[in-house]
Amino acid sequence: MGSKEATMWKMKILPAICIAGCLALAGCNVPSDLPQGGMAYGVIPPEEAVAGQAQYRLGPQDTLSINVFREPEVSVEAVQIDPAGNIDLPLIGPIRAEGYSPAQLSGVIEQALTRYVRNPQVAVSLTQIGQTIAVEGLVGQPGLYPVPGRLSLIEALALAGSPTEFADTDRIFVFREIDGRRAGARFDIRRIRAGLDPDPLILPGDRIAVGENTLGRAWQNYLSAPIFNVFRAF
């Protein structure tokens, strides 16, 4: 084979080899066994399924204001929930706060104060959100983000700069601790954006991972490779 024929052969066969490599890389993606499609919403319910039920649940690092009506000596302007989920109040001492809504915690404190205060009326206000969600993987700005009230999956991804051009929008994973056990589900953000699937509700402590479109990345790498140097190596 002459040098001209060899060069022509390389020009024909190399792109095919590269494309085959791309497909092989894509095929190396380990298929997720997490529930997806309709089953995913059995683990991470959509917003409309929990409408009216998804009150904010207090957690570590949240800061509260505790006001006891006409009892300033037992009121607290600012108290932060400790890592164990407790707050320390005058007269009562340590009391569990994690997991309650502010209204529920008001009732718990009122009950505890009945030993010291006659007909206590307690108002608990959340003054600073300390809980976060984690967004990682192929997004513009991976990191921890505070939870500003109700938050959907699309809104959570927007906080982190949205999926990048190499993100696989069919591989959006949400992980959550449910009753002390870790659970997860896989979502297709394209279908959610198109209104074909509902938008899951994201809760404090959730972790979102955006997978990579391996084929797209490999193809982009191929297109940007120094082709001249490849030929020169022969």
Disulfide bonds with the S-S distance in Angstrom:
none
